[in-house]
């Protein structure tokens, strides 16, 4: 039961929200607001888990996750609905619980900061994250999912963590510092969309992969990776990051390898598990290096 719940939550993807929030919170450290950080971290993680759950619920409703009932860990959903372990109602209920948990944390954060601003931001974030796959907007079905993933897992989290500590928003520096996280998390999504292409097409779900087709999708992947690493270099040049951050460039090699897998095995789901795994690892380790760079 516990293992199934962990699988339903898709916990390995939690680094995509936790790391950028931690990074944003550490950009400027004066009198560090530990309470604000703790409440913001809970809100970020709970909102992310709520989005994961509602995504499985919506993709089951649309039929996208029923095209292939096999479980691949990184893409295609958790498949627990298809395996009849949990119902769609279970996913919807649990998604609401995590959304409420995030909302409670945000209310407490608003009281701690004496600012209602964070409540309005939370409402916007939960609306956009649920609209990623749920009707009527279904961003991910109309080639807009990638855009909102970039915004939600890059600028929203980094600038959110930065705001809690500094009360400054908007801020050009924190926006530029958020770019590597936005591009890398979008790359995770994109790598997962390639093996799902035919299944998504069968459910009238059109992602960026449908623009060039799965065989040429690696070009988009390389563009996202180039943008991520270039934005790190830009921040170092501008003095927003210490030169330590350039250590992230050692992860260009696994990024190249993941792109080669996408190019040569665009129709082989089992091989594409490796490209997804590599991309998640790249995002995680780059995030850790950047956090270390701001700490140093």
C-alpha contacts under 8 A as a table, 3 or more apart, distances in Angstrom:
res1	aa1	res2	aa2	distance
1	X	4	X	5.09
1	X	5	X	6.30
2	X	5	X	5.12
2	X	6	X	6.24
3	X	6	X	5.10
3	X	7	X	6.18
4	X	7	X	4.97
4	X	8	X	6.08
4	X	80	X	7.69
5	X	8	X	4.92
5	X	9	X	6.17
6	X	9	X	5.18
6	X	10	X	6.23
6	X	11	X	6.17
7	X	10	X	5.05
7	X	11	X	6.97
7	X	78	X	6.23
8	X	53	X	6.90
8	X	78	X	5.59
8	X	80	X	6.95
9	X	49	X	5.87
9	X	52	X	6.34
9	X	53	X	6.25
10	X	13	X	6.04
10	X	14	X	7.55
10	X	49	X	7.63
10	X	52	X	6.91
10	X	78	X	7.22
11	X	14	X	5.28
11	X	49	X	7.75
12	X	15	X	6.80
13	X	16	X	5.74
13	X	17	X	7.99
13	X	280	X	7.68
14	X	17	X	5.68
14	X	18	X	6.23
14	X	45	X	6.77
14	X	48	X	7.12
14	X	49	X	7.56
15	X	18	X	5.00
15	X	19	X	5.55
15	X	284	X	6.44
16	X	19	X	6.23
16	X	20	X	7.04
16	X	153	X	6.69
16	X	181	X	7.91
16	X	185	X	6.28
16	X	283	X	7.43
16	X	284	X	7.45
17	X	20	X	5.86
17	X	21	X	6.37
17	X	44	X	6.43
17	X	45	X	6.44
17	X	48	X	6.81
17	X	153	X	6.00
17	X	157	X	6.93
18	X	21	X	5.36
18	X	22	X	6.20
18	X	41	X	6.87
18	X	44	X	6.95
18	X	45	X	6.41
19	X	22	X	5.16
19	X	23	X	6.07
19	X	284	X	7.52
19	X	287	X	5.98
19	X	288	X	7.29
19	X	291	X	7.97
20	X	23	X	4.94
20	X	24	X	6.06
20	X	153	X	7.25
20	X	154	X	6.84
20	X	157	X	5.85
20	X	158	X	5.25
20	X	178	X	7.39
20	X	181	X	6.34
20	X	287	X	6.99
21	X	24	X	5.15
21	X	25	X	6.19
21	X	41	X	6.97
21	X	44	X	7.48
21	X	157	X	4.89
21	X	158	X	5.07
21	X	160	X	7.09
21	X	161	X	5.17
22	X	25	X	5.11
22	X	26	X	6.38
22	X	41	X	7.73
22	X	158	X	7.67
22	X	161	X	6.80
22	X	291	X	7.53
23	X	26	X	5.27
23	X	27	X	6.42
23	X	158	X	6.49
23	X	161	X	7.55
23	X	287	X	7.71
23	X	290	X	7.27
23	X	291	X	5.28
23	X	294	X	7.72
24	X	27	X	5.46
24	X	157	X	7.09
24	X	158	X	4.05
24	X	159	X	6.04
24	X	160	X	7.07
24	X	161	X	4.60
24	X	162	X	4.72
24	X	174	X	7.21
24	X	178	X	7.75
25	X	28	X	7.24
25	X	29	X	7.91
25	X	37	X	7.03
25	X	158	X	7.25
25	X	160	X	7.97
25	X	161	X	4.29
25	X	162	X	4.86
25	X	163	X	7.92
25	X	164	X	7.25
25	X	165	X	6.21
26	X	29	X	5.84
26	X	161	X	7.95
26	X	162	X	7.37
26	X	291	X	7.53
26	X	294	X	6.71
26	X	295	X	7.15
27	X	162	X	6.74
27	X	174	X	7.87
27	X	294	X	6.06
28	X	162	X	7.53
28	X	165	X	7.57
28	X	166	X	7.59
29	X	32	X	5.76
29	X	165	X	7.66
32	X	165	X	6.50
33	X	36	X	5.33
33	X	37	X	6.08
33	X	164	X	7.58
33	X	165	X	6.00
34	X	37	X	4.97
34	X	38	X	6.04
35	X	38	X	5.14
35	X	39	X	6.17
35	X	112	X	7.92
36	X	39	X	5.26
36	X	40	X	5.90
36	X	109	X	5.96
36	X	112	X	7.05
36	X	113	X	7.51
36	X	164	X	6.22
36	X	165	X	7.55
37	X	40	X	5.10
37	X	41	X	5.96
37	X	161	X	7.26
37	X	164	X	7.11
37	X	165	X	7.76
38	X	41	X	5.14
38	X	42	X	6.35
39	X	42	X	5.22
39	X	43	X	6.21
39	X	105	X	5.37
39	X	106	X	6.94
39	X	108	X	7.37
39	X	109	X	5.99
40	X	43	X	5.00
40	X	44	X	6.05
40	X	105	X	7.04
40	X	106	X	6.98
40	X	109	X	7.03
40	X	161	X	7.18
40	X	164	X	7.85
41	X	44	X	5.14
41	X	45	X	6.12
42	X	45	X	5.26
42	X	46	X	5.88
42	X	102	X	6.54
42	X	105	X	6.65
43	X	46	X	5.25
43	X	47	X	5.90
43	X	101	X	7.20
43	X	102	X	4.07
43	X	103	X	6.93
43	X	105	X	5.57
43	X	106	X	6.26
44	X	47	X	5.32
44	X	48	X	6.17
44	X	102	X	7.07
44	X	157	X	7.47
45	X	48	X	5.12
45	X	49	X	6.26
45	X	102	X	7.81
46	X	49	X	5.11
46	X	50	X	6.10
46	X	98	X	5.18
46	X	99	X	6.50
46	X	101	X	6.51
46	X	102	X	5.19
47	X	50	X	5.02
47	X	51	X	6.22
47	X	98	X	6.42
47	X	99	X	5.57
47	X	102	X	5.60
47	X	126	X	6.72
48	X	51	X	5.08
48	X	52	X	6.29
49	X	52	X	4.98
49	X	53	X	6.28
49	X	95	X	7.28
49	X	98	X	6.72
50	X	53	X	5.23
50	X	54	X	6.20
50	X	94	X	7.33
50	X	95	X	4.28
50	X	96	X	6.82
50	X	97	X	7.76
50	X	98	X	5.17
50	X	99	X	5.59
51	X	54	X	5.19
51	X	55	X	6.00
51	X	95	X	6.99
51	X	126	X	7.76
51	X	129	X	5.66
51	X	130	X	5.83
52	X	55	X	5.20
52	X	56	X	6.62
52	X	95	X	7.93
53	X	56	X	5.35
53	X	57	X	6.33
53	X	91	X	5.59
53	X	92	X	6.99
53	X	94	X	7.18
53	X	95	X	5.32
54	X	57	X	4.85
54	X	58	X	5.99
54	X	91	X	6.63
54	X	92	X	6.09
54	X	95	X	5.77
54	X	130	X	6.43
54	X	133	X	7.67
54	X	134	X	7.52
55	X	58	X	5.16
55	X	59	X	5.99
55	X	130	X	7.34
55	X	132	X	7.56
55	X	133	X	5.61
55	X	134	X	7.24
56	X	59	X	5.17
56	X	60	X	6.00
56	X	65	X	7.73
56	X	77	X	5.86
56	X	78	X	7.10
56	X	91	X	7.39
57	X	60	X	5.27
57	X	61	X	6.31
57	X	88	X	5.56
57	X	91	X	5.90
57	X	92	X	6.34
58	X	61	X	4.99
58	X	62	X	6.19
58	X	133	X	5.84
58	X	134	X	5.30
58	X	135	X	7.87
59	X	62	X	5.09
59	X	63	X	6.02
59	X	64	X	5.16
59	X	65	X	5.60
59	X	133	X	6.94
60	X	63	X	5.10
60	X	64	X	6.19
60	X	65	X	5.32
60	X	66	X	6.58
60	X	81	X	7.46
60	X	88	X	7.47
61	X	64	X	7.87
62	X	65	X	7.94
62	X	203	X	6.47
63	X	66	X	5.16
63	X	67	X	6.80
63	X	203	X	5.79
64	X	67	X	5.82
64	X	199	X	6.01
64	X	200	X	5.48
64	X	202	X	7.10
64	X	203	X	5.01
64	X	205	X	7.51
65	X	68	X	6.40
65	X	69	X	6.85
65	X	76	X	6.11
65	X	77	X	6.50
65	X	79	X	7.09
65	X	82	X	7.68
65	X	199	X	7.46
66	X	69	X	5.72
66	X	82	X	6.66
67	X	199	X	5.29
67	X	202	X	7.26
67	X	203	X	7.97
68	X	76	X	7.86
68	X	199	X	6.84
69	X	79	X	6.36
69	X	82	X	6.14
69	X	83	X	7.55
70	X	79	X	7.10
71	X	76	X	7.12
71	X	77	X	7.44
71	X	78	X	6.51
71	X	79	X	5.89
72	X	75	X	6.00
72	X	76	X	6.86
72	X	269	X	7.99
72	X	270	X	7.66
72	X	273	X	6.99
73	X	76	X	7.93
73	X	77	X	7.68
73	X	78	X	6.89
73	X	273	X	7.96
74	X	77	X	7.58
74	X	192	X	6.81
74	X	273	X	6.77
74	X	276	X	6.47
74	X	277	X	7.30
75	X	78	X	7.95
75	X	192	X	5.12
75	X	193	X	7.37
75	X	195	X	7.58
75	X	196	X	7.12
75	X	276	X	7.99
76	X	79	X	7.47
76	X	192	X	7.77
76	X	196	X	6.21
78	X	81	X	7.84
79	X	82	X	5.06
79	X	83	X	6.11
80	X	83	X	4.92
80	X	84	X	6.07
80	X	85	X	5.28
80	X	86	X	5.70
80	X	87	X	7.96
81	X	84	X	4.95
81	X	85	X	6.04
81	X	86	X	5.16
81	X	87	X	5.42
81	X	88	X	6.42
82	X	85	X	7.73
83	X	86	X	7.84
84	X	87	X	6.65
86	X	90	X	6.15
86	X	91	X	7.42
87	X	90	X	5.12
87	X	91	X	6.68
88	X	91	X	5.21
88	X	92	X	6.27
89	X	92	X	5.01
89	X	93	X	5.96
90	X	93	X	5.15
90	X	94	X	6.08
91	X	94	X	5.22
91	X	95	X	5.98
92	X	95	X	5.07
92	X	96	X	6.27
93	X	96	X	5.17
93	X	97	X	6.32
94	X	97	X	4.96
94	X	98	X	6.31
95	X	98	X	5.33
95	X	99	X	6.15
96	X	99	X	4.97
96	X	100	X	6.10
97	X	100	X	5.12
97	X	101	X	6.18
98	X	101	X	4.88
98	X	102	X	6.11
99	X	102	X	5.11
99	X	103	X	6.07
99	X	126	X	7.36
100	X	103	X	4.79
100	X	104	X	6.04
101	X	104	X	5.14
101	X	105	X	6.30
102	X	105	X	5.15
102	X	106	X	6.20
103	X	106	X	5.00
103	X	107	X	6.20
103	X	119	X	7.87
103	X	122	X	7.25
104	X	107	X	5.11
104	X	108	X	6.32
105	X	108	X	5.19
105	X	109	X	6.04
106	X	109	X	4.79
106	X	110	X	5.97
106	X	118	X	6.69
106	X	119	X	6.15
106	X	122	X	7.11
107	X	110	X	4.98
107	X	111	X	6.34
107	X	119	X	6.57
108	X	111	X	5.10
108	X	112	X	6.15
109	X	112	X	4.96
109	X	113	X	6.04
109	X	118	X	7.64
110	X	113	X	5.19
110	X	114	X	5.58
110	X	115	X	5.11
110	X	116	X	5.50
110	X	117	X	7.42
110	X	118	X	6.05
110	X	119	X	6.71
111	X	114	X	4.81
111	X	115	X	6.73
111	X	116	X	7.85
112	X	115	X	7.94
113	X	164	X	7.63
115	X	118	X	6.78
116	X	119	X	5.46
116	X	120	X	6.94
117	X	120	X	5.44
117	X	121	X	6.39
118	X	121	X	4.96
118	X	122	X	6.05
119	X	122	X	5.07
119	X	123	X	6.24
120	X	123	X	5.16
120	X	124	X	6.30
121	X	124	X	5.15
121	X	125	X	6.17
122	X	125	X	5.00
122	X	126	X	6.08
123	X	126	X	5.33
123	X	127	X	6.05
124	X	127	X	5.17
124	X	128	X	6.13
125	X	128	X	5.20
125	X	129	X	5.96
125	X	152	X	7.12
126	X	129	X	5.11
126	X	130	X	6.02
127	X	130	X	5.38
127	X	131	X	5.99
128	X	131	X	4.93
128	X	132	X	6.14
128	X	148	X	7.44
129	X	132	X	5.20
129	X	133	X	7.98
129	X	148	X	7.92
129	X	152	X	7.77
130	X	133	X	6.38
130	X	134	X	5.96
131	X	134	X	4.89
131	X	135	X	6.65
131	X	136	X	7.46
131	X	137	X	5.66
131	X	138	X	5.37
131	X	139	X	6.36
132	X	137	X	7.37
132	X	138	X	5.18
132	X	139	X	4.67
132	X	140	X	5.43
132	X	145	X	5.88
132	X	148	X	7.53
133	X	137	X	7.62
133	X	138	X	4.37
133	X	139	X	6.13
133	X	140	X	5.63
133	X	141	X	7.03
134	X	137	X	6.64
134	X	138	X	4.98
135	X	138	X	5.16
138	X	141	X	5.46
138	X	142	X	6.95
139	X	142	X	5.39
139	X	143	X	6.64
139	X	144	X	4.79
139	X	145	X	4.77
139	X	148	X	7.89
140	X	143	X	5.76
140	X	144	X	5.57
140	X	145	X	3.84
140	X	146	X	7.18
140	X	205	X	7.06
140	X	206	X	7.09
140	X	207	X	6.27
141	X	144	X	7.39
141	X	145	X	7.27
141	X	204	X	7.06
141	X	205	X	4.17
141	X	206	X	4.92
141	X	207	X	6.34
142	X	145	X	7.34
142	X	205	X	6.88
142	X	206	X	5.52
142	X	207	X	6.60
143	X	146	X	7.00
143	X	206	X	5.71
143	X	207	X	4.48
143	X	208	X	5.55
144	X	147	X	5.37
144	X	148	X	6.64
144	X	207	X	7.46
145	X	148	X	5.37
145	X	149	X	6.12
145	X	207	X	7.24
146	X	149	X	5.10
146	X	150	X	6.15
146	X	186	X	5.95
146	X	189	X	7.28
146	X	190	X	7.57
146	X	207	X	7.78
146	X	208	X	7.46
147	X	150	X	5.22
147	X	151	X	6.44
147	X	186	X	8.00
148	X	151	X	4.98
148	X	152	X	5.90
149	X	152	X	5.14
149	X	153	X	5.79
149	X	154	X	7.87
149	X	182	X	7.35
149	X	185	X	7.26
149	X	186	X	6.06
150	X	153	X	5.60
150	X	154	X	5.60
150	X	155	X	7.70
150	X	181	X	7.99
150	X	182	X	4.36
150	X	183	X	6.19
150	X	185	X	6.79
150	X	186	X	5.53
151	X	154	X	5.31
151	X	155	X	5.42
151	X	156	X	6.05
151	X	182	X	6.45
152	X	155	X	6.46
152	X	156	X	4.99
152	X	157	X	6.61
152	X	182	X	7.72
153	X	156	X	6.30
153	X	157	X	5.82
153	X	181	X	6.71
153	X	182	X	5.48
153	X	185	X	6.63
154	X	157	X	5.80
154	X	158	X	6.12
154	X	178	X	4.95
154	X	179	X	5.98
154	X	180	X	7.42
154	X	181	X	4.98
154	X	182	X	3.72
154	X	183	X	7.49
154	X	185	X	7.80
155	X	158	X	5.37
155	X	159	X	5.44
155	X	160	X	7.69
155	X	174	X	7.72
155	X	175	X	5.64
155	X	178	X	5.05
155	X	179	X	6.96
155	X	182	X	6.92
156	X	159	X	5.51
156	X	160	X	5.61
157	X	160	X	4.92
157	X	161	X	6.11
157	X	178	X	7.95
158	X	161	X	5.30
158	X	162	X	6.16
158	X	174	X	6.74
158	X	175	X	7.53
158	X	177	X	7.62
158	X	178	X	5.47
159	X	162	X	4.88
159	X	163	X	5.95
159	X	169	X	7.45
159	X	170	X	7.74
159	X	171	X	7.62
159	X	174	X	5.58
159	X	175	X	6.37
159	X	178	X	7.19
160	X	163	X	5.09
160	X	164	X	6.38
161	X	164	X	5.34
161	X	165	X	6.69
162	X	165	X	5.41
162	X	166	X	6.07
162	X	167	X	7.60
162	X	168	X	7.38
162	X	174	X	6.94
163	X	166	X	5.10
163	X	167	X	4.54
163	X	168	X	5.11
163	X	169	X	6.03
164	X	167	X	5.73
168	X	171	X	6.42
171	X	174	X	5.60
171	X	175	X	6.31
172	X	175	X	5.07
172	X	176	X	6.25
173	X	176	X	5.26
173	X	177	X	6.19
173	X	240	X	7.11
174	X	177	X	4.96
174	X	178	X	6.14
175	X	178	X	5.12
175	X	179	X	6.80
176	X	179	X	5.48
176	X	231	X	7.50
176	X	235	X	6.98
177	X	180	X	6.96
177	X	231	X	7.83
177	X	232	X	7.66
177	X	235	X	6.56
177	X	240	X	7.43
178	X	181	X	5.63
178	X	182	X	6.36
179	X	182	X	5.05
179	X	183	X	6.14
179	X	228	X	6.76
179	X	231	X	6.25
180	X	183	X	5.31
180	X	184	X	6.06
180	X	227	X	7.50
180	X	228	X	4.38
180	X	229	X	6.75
180	X	231	X	5.86
180	X	232	X	6.25
181	X	184	X	5.20
181	X	185	X	6.02
181	X	228	X	7.36
181	X	283	X	7.34
181	X	287	X	7.25
182	X	185	X	5.47
182	X	186	X	6.16
182	X	228	X	7.86
183	X	186	X	5.12
183	X	187	X	6.14
183	X	224	X	5.67
183	X	225	X	6.99
183	X	227	X	6.65
183	X	228	X	5.21
184	X	187	X	4.87
184	X	188	X	6.40
184	X	224	X	7.00
184	X	225	X	6.70
184	X	228	X	6.12
184	X	279	X	7.80
184	X	282	X	7.91
184	X	283	X	5.62
185	X	188	X	5.00
185	X	189	X	6.43
185	X	283	X	6.78
186	X	189	X	5.03
186	X	190	X	6.08
186	X	224	X	7.47
187	X	190	X	4.92
187	X	191	X	5.99
187	X	221	X	6.17
187	X	224	X	5.96
187	X	225	X	7.00
187	X	279	X	7.02
188	X	191	X	5.22
188	X	192	X	6.31
188	X	276	X	6.49
188	X	279	X	5.59
188	X	280	X	6.07
188	X	283	X	7.94
189	X	192	X	5.17
189	X	193	X	6.22
190	X	193	X	4.93
190	X	194	X	6.61
190	X	208	X	7.55
190	X	209	X	7.43
190	X	221	X	6.92
191	X	194	X	5.68
191	X	195	X	7.77
191	X	221	X	7.16
191	X	262	X	7.67
191	X	275	X	6.65
191	X	276	X	5.55
191	X	279	X	7.38
192	X	195	X	6.22
192	X	196	X	6.77
192	X	276	X	6.01
193	X	196	X	4.97
193	X	197	X	5.97
193	X	207	X	7.21
193	X	209	X	6.73
194	X	197	X	5.29
194	X	209	X	6.21
194	X	214	X	5.77
194	X	217	X	7.15
194	X	262	X	7.61
194	X	266	X	6.70
195	X	198	X	7.55
195	X	266	X	6.75
195	X	267	X	6.61
195	X	268	X	7.23
195	X	269	X	5.42
195	X	272	X	6.56
196	X	199	X	5.31
196	X	200	X	5.82
197	X	200	X	5.16
197	X	201	X	6.05
197	X	207	X	7.94
197	X	209	X	6.85
197	X	210	X	7.33
197	X	214	X	6.99
198	X	201	X	5.01
198	X	202	X	6.27
199	X	202	X	5.19
199	X	203	X	6.67
200	X	203	X	5.18
200	X	204	X	6.24
200	X	205	X	4.73
200	X	206	X	6.66
201	X	204	X	4.92
201	X	205	X	5.37
201	X	206	X	6.35
202	X	205	X	7.41
206	X	209	X	7.62
206	X	210	X	5.99
207	X	210	X	5.67
207	X	211	X	7.62
208	X	211	X	5.39
208	X	212	X	7.65
209	X	212	X	6.04
209	X	213	X	5.41
209	X	214	X	5.82
209	X	217	X	5.71
210	X	213	X	4.88
210	X	214	X	7.14
212	X	215	X	7.70
212	X	216	X	5.60
212	X	217	X	5.97
213	X	216	X	5.69
213	X	217	X	5.96
214	X	217	X	4.90
214	X	218	X	7.79
214	X	266	X	5.77
214	X	267	X	7.65
215	X	218	X	7.26
215	X	262	X	7.70
215	X	263	X	6.03
215	X	264	X	7.88
215	X	266	X	5.70
216	X	219	X	5.93
216	X	220	X	7.86
216	X	263	X	6.82
217	X	220	X	5.45
217	X	221	X	6.55
217	X	262	X	7.30
217	X	263	X	7.33
218	X	221	X	4.81
218	X	222	X	6.14
218	X	259	X	5.43
218	X	260	X	7.46
218	X	262	X	5.53
218	X	263	X	5.46
219	X	222	X	5.19
219	X	223	X	6.24
220	X	223	X	4.98
220	X	224	X	6.29
221	X	224	X	5.21
221	X	225	X	6.33
221	X	259	X	6.61
222	X	225	X	5.02
222	X	226	X	5.93
222	X	255	X	7.88
222	X	256	X	7.68
222	X	259	X	6.58
223	X	226	X	5.04
223	X	227	X	6.08
224	X	227	X	5.10
224	X	228	X	6.20
225	X	228	X	5.02
225	X	229	X	6.29
225	X	255	X	7.07
226	X	229	X	5.43
226	X	230	X	5.88
227	X	230	X	5.08
227	X	231	X	5.98
228	X	231	X	5.31
228	X	232	X	6.61
229	X	232	X	5.16
229	X	233	X	6.48
229	X	248	X	7.61
229	X	249	X	6.95
230	X	233	X	5.06
230	X	234	X	6.13
231	X	234	X	4.88
231	X	235	X	6.22
232	X	235	X	5.23
232	X	236	X	6.37
232	X	241	X	7.90
232	X	245	X	7.18
232	X	246	X	7.29
233	X	236	X	5.09
233	X	237	X	6.21
233	X	246	X	6.91
234	X	237	X	5.09
234	X	238	X	6.18
235	X	238	X	5.04
235	X	239	X	6.13
235	X	240	X	5.10
235	X	241	X	5.56
236	X	239	X	5.02
236	X	240	X	5.81
236	X	241	X	4.64
236	X	242	X	5.94
236	X	243	X	6.05
236	X	245	X	7.29
236	X	246	X	7.76
237	X	240	X	7.66
237	X	241	X	7.99
238	X	241	X	7.71
239	X	242	X	6.67
241	X	244	X	7.78
241	X	245	X	6.43
241	X	293	X	6.83
241	X	294	X	6.65
242	X	245	X	5.94
242	X	293	X	6.09
242	X	294	X	7.10
242	X	296	X	7.98
243	X	246	X	5.62
243	X	293	X	7.82
244	X	247	X	5.99
244	X	293	X	5.45
245	X	248	X	6.08
245	X	289	X	6.37
245	X	290	X	5.62
245	X	293	X	5.35
246	X	249	X	5.81
247	X	250	X	6.04
247	X	289	X	7.16
248	X	251	X	5.74
248	X	252	X	7.77
248	X	285	X	7.89
248	X	286	X	5.47
248	X	289	X	6.47
248	X	290	X	7.79
249	X	252	X	5.41
250	X	253	X	6.49
251	X	254	X	5.61
251	X	255	X	6.41
251	X	282	X	6.32
251	X	286	X	7.50
252	X	255	X	4.96
252	X	256	X	6.16
253	X	256	X	5.12
253	X	257	X	6.30
254	X	257	X	4.86
254	X	258	X	6.09
254	X	278	X	6.56
254	X	279	X	8.00
254	X	282	X	7.39
255	X	258	X	5.11
255	X	259	X	6.25
255	X	278	X	7.26
255	X	279	X	6.86
255	X	282	X	7.25
256	X	259	X	5.09
256	X	260	X	6.25
257	X	260	X	5.07
257	X	261	X	6.36
257	X	275	X	7.76
258	X	261	X	5.14
258	X	262	X	6.35
258	X	274	X	7.27
258	X	275	X	4.46
258	X	276	X	7.64
258	X	278	X	6.26
258	X	279	X	6.98
259	X	262	X	5.01
259	X	263	X	6.16
259	X	275	X	7.23
260	X	263	X	4.97
260	X	264	X	6.03
261	X	264	X	5.29
261	X	265	X	5.57
261	X	266	X	7.42
261	X	271	X	7.21
261	X	272	X	6.66
261	X	274	X	7.71
261	X	275	X	6.15
262	X	265	X	5.57
262	X	266	X	5.14
262	X	272	X	6.63
262	X	275	X	6.73
263	X	266	X	5.91
265	X	268	X	5.25
265	X	269	X	7.98
265	X	271	X	6.55
265	X	272	X	6.83
266	X	269	X	7.67
266	X	272	X	7.15
268	X	271	X	5.53
268	X	272	X	6.22
269	X	272	X	4.91
269	X	273	X	6.40
270	X	273	X	5.43
270	X	274	X	7.71
271	X	274	X	5.73
271	X	275	X	7.46
272	X	275	X	5.11
272	X	276	X	6.43
273	X	276	X	5.22
273	X	277	X	6.12
274	X	277	X	5.01
274	X	278	X	6.04
275	X	278	X	5.13
275	X	279	X	6.15
276	X	279	X	5.17
276	X	280	X	6.29
277	X	280	X	5.30
277	X	281	X	6.25
278	X	281	X	5.05
278	X	282	X	6.12
279	X	282	X	5.02
279	X	283	X	6.25
280	X	283	X	5.20
280	X	284	X	6.18
281	X	284	X	5.07
281	X	285	X	6.08
282	X	285	X	5.33
282	X	286	X	5.87
283	X	286	X	5.31
283	X	287	X	5.97
284	X	287	X	5.15
284	X	288	X	6.28
285	X	288	X	4.98
285	X	289	X	6.16
286	X	289	X	5.09
286	X	290	X	6.17
287	X	290	X	5.17
287	X	291	X	6.17
288	X	291	X	5.06
288	X	292	X	6.13
289	X	292	X	5.01
289	X	293	X	6.07
290	X	293	X	4.86
290	X	294	X	6.40
291	X	294	X	5.38
291	X	295	X	6.28
292	X	295	X	5.03
292	X	296	X	6.04
293	X	296	X	5.19
